[in-house]
């Protein structure tokens, strides 16, 4: 696995994947593929990184890598692509966290309408527990609060209030967001 990861660090991505795929033990193979995908994402090779990440056999590790790739894509301004990658994340909690991060990056880039839409996708999938549902509400609330604050900074007070009013549940502190806007 270390050889494949070192090859990736040297920019030898295709060769690294071939070496990693020959690793007999699934856990080590997944670790090598994880390292390769991370290096590809660092190099801005996002599509290729996603393809490598999808080869990781363990859902938790695959979700973690896809999360990192999605956030890096958002930081690079590739918001639509980042949302698509985030939607591939199997674990709802991790998916919610990543969508929240993407929504905040969109707001920072002045893409407020898109940011609100991304935030509203948080928790859209079926959840397996009430804890997960509460976490989704918290992530959505956190994103909407950050979006509202960014809108207020841009002088869009009416829109900021509307975004803050979408915050719901005990975890989403609407009053805190409204106070920050004021």
C-alpha positions in Angstrom: 0.0 0.0 0.0 2.8 2.4 0.9 4.4 2.0 -2.6 1.1 2.9 -4.3 0.7 6.0 -2.0 4.2 7.1 -2.7 3.7 6.7 -6.4 0.5 8.9 -6.1 2.5 11.6 -4.2 4.9 11.6 -7.1 2.1 12.2 -9.5 2.1 8.6 -10.9 -1.6 8.2 -10.4 -2.5 5.6 -13.0 0.4 3.4 -12.0 -0.5 3.8 -8.3 -4.0 2.6 -8.9 -2.8 -0.4 -10.8 -0.4 -1.3 -7.9 -3.2 -0.7 -5.3 -5.6 -2.9 -7.2 -3.2 -5.8 -7.0 -3.0 -5.7 -3.2 -4.5 -8.9 -1.8 -6.0 -7.7 1.5 -9.1 -5.5 1.1 -8.3 -3.3 4.1 -4.8 -2.5 2.8 -6.1 -2.1 -0.7 -8.8 0.4 0.5 -6.2 2.3 2.5 -4.0 2.6 -0.6 -6.9 3.7 -2.8 -7.8 6.2 -0.1 -4.3 7.7 -0.2 -4.4 7.9 -4.0 -7.8 9.5 -4.1 -6.7 12.2 -1.6 -3.5 12.9 -3.6 -5.6 13.2 -6.8 -8.0 15.6 -5.1 -5.0 17.7 -3.9 -3.8 17.9 -7.5 -7.3 19.1 -8.6 -8.0 15.8 -10.4 -11.5 15.6 -8.8 -13.3 13.3 -11.3 -10.5 10.8 -11.2 -10.3 11.0 -7.4 -14.0 10.2 -7.2 -13.5 7.2 -9.5 -10.7 5.9 -7.3 -12.7 6.6 -4.1 -15.6 4.5 -5.5 -13.3 1.5 -5.7 -12.9 1.6 -1.9 -14.7 -1.5 -0.5 -15.5 -0.2 2.9 -18.5 2.2 3.0 -17.2 4.3 5.9 -13.8 4.9 4.4 -15.4 5.6 1.0 -17.8 8.1 2.5 -14.9 9.8 4.3 -12.9 10.2 1.1 -15.9 11.4 -0.9 -16.5 14.0 1.8 -13.0 15.3 1.5 -13.2 15.4 -2.3 -16.6 17.2 -2.2 -15.3 19.9 0.2 -12.2 20.5 -1.9 -14.3 20.8 -5.0 -16.5 23.4 -3.3 -13.4 25.3 -2.2 -12.3 25.3 -5.9 -15.7 26.7 -6.9 -17.0 23.5 -8.4 -20.3 23.7 -6.4 -22.6 21.6 -8.6 -20.1 18.9 -8.9 -19.4 19.0 -5.2 -23.1 18.5 -4.4 -23.3 15.5 -6.8 -20.3 13.9 -5.0 -21.9 14.7 -1.6 -25.1 13.0 -2.7 -23.1 9.8 -3.3 -22.0 9.6 0.3 -23.8 6.6 1.9 -23.9 7.8 5.5 -26.6 10.4 6.0 -24.8 12.2 8.9 -21.6 12.6 6.9 -23.6 13.6 3.8 -25.4 16.3 5.8 -22.2 17.7 7.2 -20.6 17.9 3.7 -23.7 19.5 2.2 -23.6 22.1 5.0 -20.0 22.8 4.2 -20.7 23.2 0.5 -23.7 25.5 1.2 -21.4 27.7 3.4 -18.8 27.8 0.6 -21.5 28.8 -1.9 -22.6 31.7 0.4 -19.0 32.9 0.8 -18.8 33.0 -3.0 -22.0 35.1 -3.1 -24.1 32.3 -4.6 -26.9 32.8 -2.0 -29.8 31.2 -3.8 -27.8 28.1 -4.6 -26.5 28.0 -1.1 -30.0 28.0 0.4 -31.0 25.2 -2.1 -28.0 23.1 -1.1 -28.8 23.7 2.6 -32.4 22.6 2.0 -31.1 19.2 0.6 -29.6 18.4 4.0 -31.6 15.6 5.5 -33.7 15.0 2.4 -33.0 11.3 2.4 -34.7 8.8 4.8 -33.0 8.6 8.2 -32.6 5.6 10.3 -33.0 7.2 13.7 -34.4 10.2 15.5 -30.9 11.1 16.5 -29.9 11.3 12.8 -33.0 13.4 12.1 -31.9 15.9 14.8 -28.4 15.9 13.5 -29.7 16.8 10.0 -31.8 19.6 11.5 -28.7 20.9 13.3 -26.5 20.7 10.1 -29.3 22.5 8.0 -29.6 25.1 10.8 -25.9 25.7 10.9 -25.7 26.1 7.1 -28.7 28.4 7.0 -27.3 30.6 9.8 -24.0 31.0 8.0 -25.8 31.8 4.7 -28.0 34.4 6.5 -24.9 36.0 8.0 -23.2 36.1 4.6 -26.3 37.6 3.1 -26.4 40.3 5.8 -22.7 41.1 5.2 -23.7 41.7 1.5 -26.5 44.0 2.6 -29.2 41.6 1.6 -31.1 41.9 4.9 -34.5 40.9 3.7 -33.1 37.7 2.1 -31.0 37.0 5.2 -34.1 37.1 7.4 -35.9 34.8 5.1 -33.0 32.3 5.2 -32.9 32.5 9.0 -36.6 31.9 9.2 -36.1 28.5 7.5 -34.1 27.3 10.5 -36.2 24.8 12.5 -36.0 22.5 15.5 -34.3 22.7 18.8 -30.9 22.5 17.2 -31.4 25.3 14.8 -31.3 28.5 16.8 -33.3 30.9 14.6 -33.1 33.7 17.2 -29.3 33.5 17.3 -29.1 33.9 13.5 -31.6 36.8 13.5 -29.5 38.5 16.3 -26.4 38.1 14.1 -28.1 39.7 11.2 -29.4 42.6 13.2 
